[in-house]
């Protein structure tokens, strides 16, 4: 039986995050039709310190991987456990944007401009995602700890993992934008990144049970 545990990612040490990064390496290697070097660039395999710091606090990547007008708070990681071993993880954080810290602080108080950002979902190879519903269980755990009426955002690469967009649309997400982005390193060809948004965390959670 799968147990979902919720953590503040700052309470996981670098060794814990290396274990989760290893899981992500295997999962993306199976899901994406990409070379091992491209997968390693995607998950920053050769820089585990950066992977740890960016997951401990996403603000570490503001101005680098993430736009400079972003601010993140209340980060959470849901870890799926079977037989006391992790078999998946999902990450979320509250996200606001604005040109100044004053604008961002105001949005953090507004709720409707304070998004629940779903950063990533990883399920280790060998576990049937549809049959066991591990990703769904992790998502529900994150949504239960969100502000019910806050909007939800996620960024996907539909040309890389085609089924994700249909799944999100079934949960109430709509496409709100797209841009090319180099997810496999600065020297790689850009891929299409699509921003998806749902009206409320509660709405997504409710649809996940239907």
TORTOR-766090 format. One line per 4 residues: their letters; for each residue x, y, z of N, C-alpha, C. Coordinates in steps of 0.05 Angstrom, whole numbers, plus 5000, padded with zeros to 4 digits. Each point is the difference from the previous one (the first is absolute). Layout:
// TORTOR-766090
a	X Y Z X Y Z X Y Z; ...
END
This chain:
// TORTOR-766090
xxxx	5017 4976 5000 4983 5024 5000 5018 5025 5000; 4992 5019 4984 5016 5025 4997 4992 5019 5023; 5020 5011 5013 4997 5021 5020 5011 5026 4989; 4985 5022 5002 5009 5026 4991 5008 5017 5024
xxxx	5025 5008 5001 5009 5017 5022 5006 5028 4989; 4992 5020 5016 5004 5027 4992 5022 5013 5016; 5019 5014 4987 5023 5012 5013 5003 5029 4991; 5012 5016 5018 5012 5025 4992 5027 4992 4988
xxxx	5005 5006 4974 5025 4991 4988 5025 5010 5013; 4999 5021 5016 5023 5009 5015 5008 4981 5022; 4982 4981 5007 5006 4981 5021 5012 4974 4988; 5004 4999 4974 5014 4978 4987 5028 5008 4995
xxxx	5019 4983 5005 5028 5007 4996 5009 4994 4971; 5025 5007 4994 5010 4997 4973 5000 4971 4991; 5005 4982 5018 4999 4971 4993 4972 4991 4993; 4980 5011 5015 4972 4993 4993 4993 5010 4972
xxxx	5008 5025 4993 4994 5011 4974 5015 4986 4978; 5024 4990 5006 5015 4984 4980 4985 4975 4993; 4988 4987 5020 4984 4976 4996 4976 5007 4982; 4987 5022 5006 4977 5008 4983 5009 5008 4972
xxxx	5022 5012 4998 5011 5007 4973 5006 4975 4984; 5011 4980 5013 5005 4974 4987 4974 4988 4989; 4979 5002 5016 4974 4991 4991 4990 5016 4976; 5004 5026 5001 4992 5017 4977 5016 4993 4975
xxxx	5025 4994 5003 5017 4993 4977 4989 4975 4987; 4993 4980 5015 4989 4975 4989 4973 5005 4988; 4983 5015 5013 4972 5004 4991 5000 5016 4974; 5015 5022 4998 5001 5016 4976 5014 4985 4977
xxxx	5020 4983 5008 5013 4984 4980 4981 4981 4986; 4981 4990 5015 4980 4982 4989 4978 5015 4984; 4992 5023 5011 4977 5014 4988 5007 5017 4976; 5025 5009 4997 5008 5018 4979 5017 4986 4979
xxxx	4995 5005 4975 5016 4989 4979 5025 5018 4995; 5017 4999 5020 5024 5017 5000 5024 4984 5008; 5024 5011 4994 5025 4987 5006 5005 5002 5030; 5017 4982 5011 5007 5002 5028 5013 5027 5007
xxxx	5015 5012 4982 5012 5026 5005 4979 5021 5002; 4979 4999 4984 4979 5019 5001 4984 4998 5026; 4995 4975 5008 4986 4996 5026 5016 5011 5023; 5026 4995 4999 5017 5010 5022 5000 5031 5001
xxxx	5000 5012 4976 4999 5030 4999 4973 5010 5011; 4978 4986 4994 4974 5007 5009 4998 5001 5031; 5011 4980 5013 4998 4998 5029 5025 5009 5014; 5019 5011 4985 5025 5011 5013 5015 4978 5015
xxxx	5002 4977 4988 5012 4977 5013 5029 5005 5009; 5014 5015 4984 5028 5005 5007 5004 5023 5020; 4978 5011 5009 5001 5022 5020 4980 4994 5023; 5004 4979 5015 4981 4993 5021 4996 5022 5021
xxxx	5020 5016 5004 4998 5022 5019 4979 5021 4991; 5000 5006 4974 4980 5019 4990 4973 4988 5001; 4997 4974 4993 4974 4987 5001 4989 5001 5029; 5017 4994 5019 4992 5001 5028 4992 5029 5008
xxxx	5016 5019 4993 4994 5028 5008 4974 5010 4987; 4996 4993 4975 4976 5010 4986 4975 4986 5010; 5002 4976 5010 4976 4987 5011 4996 5007 5029; 5022 5005 5014 4997 5009 5028 4986 5027 5000
xxxx	5007 5018 4981 4988 5026 4997 5000 5009 4971; 4977 4999 4986 4999 5008 4972 5010 5028 4995; 4999 5017 5020 5010 5028 4996 5030 5001 4992; 5014 4978 5005 5028 4998 4992 5003 5003 4970
xxxx	4979 4992 4985 5002 5001 4970 4987 5024 4988; 4990 5018 5017 4988 5025 4989 5022 5016 4987; 4994 5009 4975 5020 5014 4984 5017 4982 4984; 4997 4974 5004 5015 4980 4984 4981 4982 4986
xxxx	4993 4977 5011 4981 4983 4987 4972 5012 5001; 4993 5015 5021 4974 5013 5002 5003 5030 4996; 4979 5012 4990 5001 5029 4994 5006 5016 5025; 5012 5023 4996 5009 5017 5022 4979 5013 5016
xxxx	4975 5000 4989 4978 5014 5015 4984 4980 5016; 5010 4976 5005 4986 4979 5014 5007 4999 5030; 4982 4990 5016 5006 4994 5028 4984 4975 5008; 5014 4983 5016 4988 4975 5008 4999 4997 5030
xxxx	4980 4986 5010 4997 4996 5029 4984 4974 5005; 5000 4992 5025 4984 4977 5008 5005 4975 4983; 5025 4994 4995 5006 4977 4983 4995 4974 5015; 4991 4980 4985 4993 4974 5011 5009 4978 4981
xxxx	5008 4977 5010 5005 4977 4983 4985 4976 5012; 4984 4987 4983 4986 4976 5007 5016 4976 4990; 5007 4982 5018 5016 4977 4992 4984 4974 5004; 4998 4984 4979 4985 4975 5001 5020 4978 5009
xxxx	4991 4985 5020 5017 4979 5012 4986 4973 4997; 5016 4980 4993 4991 4972 5000 5022 4984 5013; 4993 4984 5020 5019 4984 5015 5024 5017 5009; 4993 5024 5010 5019 5019 5011 5020 5011 4980
xxxx	4994 4997 4974 5018 5011 4980 4984 5020 4983; 5012 5023 4992 4986 5019 4983 4996 4989 4972; 4976 5004 4990 4994 4991 4972 4989 5023 4983; 4999 5024 5012 4990 5023 4985 5001 5025 5017
xxxx	5001 5023 4987 4998 5025 5015 4987 5021 4982; 4987 5019 5013 4987 5023 4987 5005 5025 5016; 5004 5022 4986 5009 5025 5013 4981 5022 4994; 4994 5017 5019 4984 5024 4996 5011 5023 5017
xxxx	4993 5024 4992 5006 5024 5016 4980 5021 4992; 4996 5020 5017 4985 5023 4993 5017 5018 4983; 4988 5013 4980 5015 5016 4981 4986 5026 4994; 5014 5022 5002 4989 5026 4992 5020 5013 4981
xxxx	4991 5019 4984 5018 5015 4983 4994 5030 5002; 5020 5016 4994 4996 5029 5000 5027 5014 4999; 5000 5024 4990 5025 5015 4996 5015 5007 5025; 4986 5003 5022 5013 5007 5025 4991 4981 5023
xxxx	5016 5000 5021 4993 4983 5023 4974 5010 5013; 4994 5026 4999 4975 5010 5010 4976 4989 4985; 5002 4999 4974 4978 4988 4983 4997 4970 5007; 5023 4986 5002 4999 4972 5005 4988 4994 5028
xxxx	5007 5016 5020 4989 4997 5027 4970 5004 5000; 4991 5020 4985 4971 5005 4998 4986 4976 4988; 5012 4988 4979 4987 4978 4987 5000 4975 5018; 5020 4997 5017 5000 4977 5019 4976 5002 5019
xxxx	4991 5024 5005 4977 5004 5018 4973 4998 4985; 5001 5002 4974 4975 5002 4984 4987 4973 4995; 5015 4979 5001 4992 4972 4994 4995 4996 4971; 4983 5016 4987 4993 4995 4972 5024 5005 4981
xxxx	5020 5014 5009 5025 5003 4985 5023 4984 5012; 4994 4984 5019 5020 4983 5014 4995 4971 4990; 5016 4992 4981 4995 4974 4986 5012 4977 5016; 4987 4977 4999 5012 4975 5009 5014 4989 4975
xxxx	5026 5001 5000 5017 4991 4978 5007 4971 5003; 4991 4983 4982 5007 4972 4999 5026 4997 4984; 5021 4995 5013 5027 5001 4987 5006 4975 4984; 4997 4977 5013 5007 4975 4987 4988 4976 5014
xxxx	4995 4979 4984 4990 4975 5010 5018 4978 4989; 5010 4983 5017 5018 4978 4992 4990 4974 5012; 4998 4980 4984 4993 4973 5009 5022 4981 4990; 5012 4985 5017 5022 4983 4992 4992 4979 4980
xxxx	5016 4994 4980 4993 4980 4980 4994 4973 5013; 4982 4985 4988 4991 4975 5011 4974 5001 5015; 4991 5025 5005 4974 5004 5014 4980 5011 4979; 4979 4985 4996 4979 5008 4980 4985 5024 5011
xxxx	5006 5024 4989 4989 5025 5009 4969 4999 5000; 4989 4989 4978 4971 5000 4998 4987 4979 5019; 5013 4977 5002 4988 4979 5017 5002 5006 5030; 5023 5010 5008 5004 5005 5029 4991 5028 5008
xxxx	4999 5019 4981 4991 5027 5006 5018 5015 5019; 5026 4994 4999 5019 5013 5018 5001 5030 4996; 5001 5009 4974 5001 5029 4995 4975 5013 5009; 4977 4988 4997 4975 5011 5009 5000 5003 5030
xxxx	5009 4980 5014 5001 5001 5030 5018 5022 5010; 5023 5003 4987 5019 5021 5008 4988 5028 4995; 4987 5002 4976 4987 5026 4994 4978 5007 5019; 4984 4981 5008 4979 5005 5019 5012 5009 5027
xxxx	5021 4988 5008 5012 5008 5026 5010 5029 4999; 5012 5008 4978 5008 5028 4997 4976 5019 4999; 4979 4992 4986 4976 5017 4997 4985 5003 5026; 5000 4979 5017 4986 5002 5026 5014 5020 5018
xxxx	5025 5005 4995 5015 5020 5017 5003 5027 4986; 4985 5004 4979 5000 5026 4986 4977 5017 5012; 5000 5026 4993 4977 5017 5006 4978 4992 4980; 4976 4992 5009 4980 4989 4982 4994 5017 4976
xxxx	4999 5027 5003 4992 5017 4978 5023 5012 4984; 5025 4992 5006 5022 5011 4985 5001 4986 4973; 5008 5015 4979 5003 4987 4973 5025 4982 5000; 5001 4983 4980 5021 4980 4998 5013 5003 4972
xxxx	5027 4998 5000 5014 5002 4974 5019 4976 4998; 5006 4994 4975 5019 4979 4993 5012 5006 4973; 5025 4992 4996 5013 5004 4974 5007 4972 4989; 4993 4996 4975 5004 4974 4988 5013 5002 4973
xxxx	5010 4978 4990 5013 4999 4974 4984 4979 4983; 4979 5009 4987 4982 4981 4987 5012 4984 4977; 5021 5011 4988 5013 4985 4978 5018 4978 5011; 5007 5003 5026 5018 4980 5012 4984 4979 5015
xxxx	4979 5008 5014 4983 4981 5015 4971 5006 4992; 4990 4989 4978 4974 5009 4988 4976 4996 5018; 4999 4979 5017 4975 4995 5014 4994 5019 5023; 5020 5015 5009 4996 5017 5023 4979 5021 4996
xxxx	5000 5013 4976 4981 5022 4996 4971 4990 5002; 4994 4977 4988 4972 4990 5001 4993 4994 5029; 5018 4989 5015 4995 4994 5028 4994 5025 5016; 5016 5021 4996 4995 5025 5014 4974 5013 4992
xxxx	4994 4999 4975 4974 5012 4990 4977 4985 5013; 5002 4974 5004 4978 4985 5013 4997 5009 5030; 5021 5011 5011 5000 5010 5028 4992 5029 5002; 4993 5013 4977 4991 5027 5000 5021 5021 4992
xxxx	5023 4991 4990 5021 5019 4992 4994 5009 4971; 5009 5025 4995 4999 5011 4973 5027 5012 4993; 5007 4999 4974 5025 5011 4991 4998 5031 5001; 5021 5012 5012 5000 5030 5002 5024 5012 4986
xxxx	5017 4984 4989 5023 5011 4986 5020 4979 4992; 5019 5007 4983 5021 4982 4992 5025 5016 4992; 5023 4987 5002 5025 5012 4992 5020 4978 4995; 5020 5006 4983 5022 4981 4996 5019 5002 5024
xxxx	5010 4978 5009 5019 5000 5022 5020 4977 4997; 5025 5005 5008 5021 4981 4997 5002 4983 5026; 4985 4979 5001 5000 4984 5024 5023 4980 5001; 5013 4995 4977 5021 4980 4999 5028 5013 4999
xxxx	5002 5025 5010 5026 5013 5001 5001 5024 4980; 5018 5018 5005 5002 5025 4985 5007 4995 4970; 5013 4978 4994 5007 4994 4972 4980 4983 4986; 4977 4994 5013 4980 4983 4988 4980 5016 4984
xxxx	4984 4986 4984 4978 5012 4986 4977 5004 5020; 4987 5023 4998 4977 5005 5019 4976 4982 4994; 4985 4994 5020 4975 4985 4998 4977 5018 5008; 4976 4993 4993 4977 5016 5007 4992 4995 5029
xxxx	4999 5021 5016 4990 4999 5027 4973 5014 5001; 4981 4986 5011 4972 5011 5002 4993 5004 5029; 4989 5023 5006 4990 5006 5026 4971 4992 5002; 4993 4985 5021 4973 4991 5005 4990 5012 5026
xxxx	4975 5007 5001 4989 5013 5024 4972 4989 5006; 4994 4995 5025 4974 4992 5009 4989 5021 5020; 4974 5003 5002 4988 5022 5015 5006 4998 5030; 4996 4976 5011 5005 4997 5029 5012 4973 5007
xxxx	5015 4999 5021 5011 4974 5010 4977 4981 5007; 4979 5011 5013 4978 4983 5008 4987 4987 4975; 4997 5016 4979 4988 4990 4975 5016 4977 4988; 5026 5003 5000 5017 4979 4989 4998 4975 5018
xxxx	5001 5004 5026 4997 4977 5019 4974 4985 4996; 4979 5015 4998 4973 4988 4996 5000 4983 4974; 5010 5011 4979 5000 4986 4974 5018 4975 5001; 5020 5000 5017 5018 4977 5002 4986 4975 5010
xx	4977 5004 5014 4985 4977 5011 4978 4991 4981; 4996 5014 4977 4978 4993 4982 5009 4980 4979
END
